């Protein structure tokens, strides 16, 4: 789910890290939910009810959320690489899969489907997301392109699962095996109703 707060000017502000002060307003990380709620001003009305007052919703809310999630995924992946918790490249990442060292796999959104399937053959149950193009993934590892990235278990991996899952939901995608557990609410988010704006 996405958390939002209402700014001093009554404009809706995304709070992806769920750290901004104020009453939190929550909405499912789903393209269908956002598109449905946005029809005929429904999203503004839903947030206004939860915020108990008028709310201005940015017209490009989906694009803002997507850009923010892409930045967060890039930052987390950079931290994982520097900590030695992520590797790129077919052979290195495949070796992590074979040895059970990978918590999740990130593959380039513009990669060959045949090569992606070959890489994952026999991998078993593992979360796979395709959030970024190969050139963007490559820059994070000091190369021109990267199609396959394996991330080791740990806090950074769990954060990546959450953010990549939210991005997949926003784009109307699913990870391999239909695993969208990353977009399920955790902690205080649990119990919020899916498909509508709610407040904490």
Secondary structure, 3 states (H helix, E strand, C coil): CEEEEECCCCEEEECCCCCCCCCCEEECCCHHHHHHHHHHHHHHHHHHHHHCCCCECCCCHHHHHHHHHHHHHHHHHHHHHHCCCEEECHHHHHHHHHCCCEEEEEECCCCCHHHHHHHHCCCCCCEEECCCCHHHHHHHCCCCCCCEEEEECCHHHHHHHHHHHHHHHHHCCCCHHHCCHHHCCCHHHCCCCCCCCEEC
